[in-house]
Amino acid sequence: MSVSHDNTGKGNAASWFLKFVVVHDLQTREKSYFICNKWLAIDKDDYSISRLIPVCGNAQKEEFSYLFEKNTKAKLSDGHMWFSIFARPAHSSFTRTDRLTCCFVLLLLSMLMNIMYYGEVNTAKKDGLVIGPLKITAEQVNIDFLIKKFFI
């Protein structure tokens, strides 16, 4: 596949970063992937505004660098609640307002649980797992389990 542009535009608008192209044949329902991950610009990368991109095979789609970048971006932009407020994926119908609301609900519920159980560790039984300066009791594990089960 050949991809190029005429380099019109001012400043950064003249430079393009081409990540990949997916060509979907509607008659045969086949998809062809073309992975580029390069700039189409006269001022960046190798100073080229045209590329000849070969069809991507299964081995290229399963390379570590491609999968790492793809999964990291997907997990951070959609999977991490706090980070997803700023890096919301374009295809998601879950708006930034919805994400921000969920973050504040989680924050307020955490604060409420801390208020409810403040000082509870002092009255807890003395048995528990001691790792250096940390002490983990059965009550703490139960509270954490309840929070995750019902609120997250």
C-alpha positions in Angstrom: 0.0 0.0 0.0 1.3 3.4 -0.9 0.5 6.4 1.4 1.5 10.0 0.9 0.4 13.6 1.4 1.2 16.9 -0.1 2.7 18.5 3.1 0.3 21.4 3.1 -0.6 23.0 6.3 1.1 25.3 8.8 3.4 24.3 11.6 2.5 20.9 13.1 -0.5 20.5 10.8 1.8 19.6 7.9 3.2 16.6 9.8 1.3 13.4 10.1 2.0 10.3 12.3 0.7 7.2 10.6 0.2 4.4 13.1 -1.7 1.8 11.0 -4.2 1.4 8.3 -7.0 -1.2 8.2 -8.6 -2.0 4.8 -11.9 -3.8 5.1 -13.2 -5.5 1.9 -17.0 -5.4 2.2 -17.5 -8.2 -0.4 -15.2 -10.8 1.0 -15.3 -9.4 4.6 -11.5 -9.7 4.8 -9.4 -7.2 6.7 -5.9 -6.2 5.7 -3.6 -4.5 8.3 -0.8 -2.2 7.4 1.4 -1.1 10.3 3.6 1.9 9.8 4.4 3.7 13.1 6.3 6.5 11.3 6.0 10.2 10.6 4.9 11.4 7.2 6.8 14.7 7.4 9.7 16.6 5.9 10.9 17.7 9.3 10.7 14.5 11.4 11.9 10.9 11.3 13.4 10.1 7.9 12.1 13.3 6.2 9.7 11.4 3.9 6.1 12.3 3.0 5.4 9.1 1.2 5.6 5.5 2.4 5.2 2.0 0.8 3.7 -0.2 3.6 3.6 -4.0 3.2 0.7 -6.0 4.4 1.1 -7.1 8.0 1.2 -10.8 8.8 0.2 -12.5 12.0 3.8 -12.6 13.2 4.1 -8.8 12.9 0.8 -8.3 14.7 2.1 -10.5 17.6 5.4 -8.7 18.0 6.1 -7.6 21.6 6.7 -3.9 20.8 3.4 -3.6 18.8 1.3 -5.5 21.4 2.9 -3.6 24.3 2.2 -0.2 22.8 -1.4 -1.2 21.8 -2.3 -2.8 25.1 -0.7 -0.1 27.3 -2.6 2.7 25.5 -5.8 0.7 25.7 -5.4 -0.2 29.4 -4.5 3.4 30.4 -7.0 5.2 28.3 -10.0 3.0 29.1 -9.0 0.7 31.9 -7.5 3.1 34.5 -10.3 5.1 36.0 -8.4 8.2 37.0 -6.2 8.4 33.9 -9.1 7.8 31.5 -10.6 11.1 32.5 -7.9 12.8 30.5 -7.2 10.2 27.8 -10.7 9.0 27.0 -10.8 6.7 23.9 -12.7 8.2 21.0 -14.9 5.1 20.4 -16.2 5.0 24.0 -19.7 6.2 24.8 -18.7 6.6 28.5 -18.1 10.4 28.6 -15.5 12.3 30.6 -18.3 13.5 32.9 -19.4 9.9 33.5 -15.8 8.9 34.3 -15.2 11.9 36.6 -18.4 11.1 38.4 -17.3 7.5 39.0 -13.9 8.7 40.3 -15.5 11.0 42.8 -18.0 8.4 43.9 -15.1 6.0 44.5 -13.1 8.7 46.3 -16.1 9.6 48.6 -16.9 5.9 49.3 -13.3 5.4 50.3 -13.4 8.4 52.6 -16.7 7.1 54.1 -15.2 3.7 54.7 -12.2 5.3 56.4 -14.5 7.4 58.6 -16.6 4.3 59.5 -13.6 2.2 60.5 -11.3 4.9 61.9 -9.6 3.5 65.0 -11.0 0.0 64.4 -7.5 -1.4 64.1 -6.7 -0.3 67.7 -9.6 -2.3 69.1 -8.9 -5.3 66.8 -7.5 -8.6 68.0 -3.7 -8.7 68.5 -3.3 -11.6 66.1 -2.5 -11.0 62.5 0.3 -11.1 59.9 3.3 -8.9 60.8 5.7 -7.8 58.1 8.2 -5.4 59.4 6.3 -2.3 60.6 3.1 -3.4 58.8 0.4 -5.5 60.6 -2.4 -7.0 58.6 -5.4 -8.3 60.5 -8.4 -10.4 59.4 -10.7 -7.4 59.9 -8.7 -5.3 57.4 -8.9 -8.1 54.8 -12.6 -8.4 55.3 -13.2 -4.7 55.0 -11.1 -4.6 51.8 -13.1 -7.5 50.4 -16.4 -5.8 51.1 -15.3 -2.6 49.5 -14.2 -4.3 46.3 -17.2 -6.7 46.2 -19.9 -4.1 46.6 -18.4 -0.8 45.4 -16.0 -1.5 42.6 
